[in-house]
């Protein structure tokens, strides 16, 4: 497993049962929960500080995988969706707990989260760090399989009740024709085709902010396709006057969940350049605003900073 540090959650660990007195018969181990109808808990749950003890208790019977994410990070959003699919596929062999680090920063701090996405498992209330940063689906499967092996070795062999619903998980709206066409293009690696789908939709509905946000996300994903975020950040730091490197560094920072760093890099690019290059940087910054969200405090602060640079 890819270990990035340990977290002491011992205060949340279920208390061990007392050992039998000498000569007394050992307690008979209960059969795996999955053989007796399963543990009545959802496959997927959103957690905060108050829910942390609940999942720690569940982790004494079935492994809990915590995905630490932010809705501002596309990589984290994709990780949440991928793990959700795997939770359904593994059919109750682990519970997926989704932690929004923006909504519960104190929990993220307790877990030692330094970037999103970050994955931590709980076994009997004890943390098992899994991965920091984005991982592919096959790597995620391998990590989950290793986790289940560790769980079995420690007697955590339960299973959640089949068909348990996701707690507080609203039904997803039906996919629109535009979303379907864009998704199919993305699945083929046709980023230009996906962008064209949104271009056409925006031409028909120019006031639809959601379409513009989706197009900006597609453009960013296309730019990041096959790129190493760490290498992009290093290149940007090594050549601050290089506009392309600076903007790529802003993309990489956002992909890593560093919203403030992303906007700072893009603002610096606007400030450093003039003429056509400044306009290029400004337009990229506006796209980043769309991806992050106009209501985000970081975006509002960056807009004020942009005004001082331009005017």
Secondary structure as UniProt FT lines:
FT   HELIX           10..12
FT   TURN            22..23
FT   HELIX           33..36
FT   STRAND          44..47
FT   TURN            49..51
FT   HELIX           52..58
FT   TURN            59..61
FT   STRAND          63..69
FT   TURN            71..72
FT   HELIX           74..89
FT   TURN            90..92
FT   STRAND          94..100
FT   TURN            101..103
FT   HELIX           105..110
FT   TURN            111..112
FT   STRAND          118..123
FT   TURN            124..125
FT   STRAND          126..132
FT   HELIX           137..153
FT   TURN            154..155
FT   TURN            162..163
FT   TURN            167..168
FT   HELIX           177..187
FT   TURN            188..189
FT   HELIX           191..204
FT   TURN            206..207
FT   HELIX           209..224
FT   TURN            225..226
FT   HELIX           229..238
FT   TURN            240..241
FT   HELIX           243..255
FT   TURN            256..257
FT   HELIX           259..272
FT   HELIX           275..292
FT   TURN            294..295
FT   HELIX           297..310
//
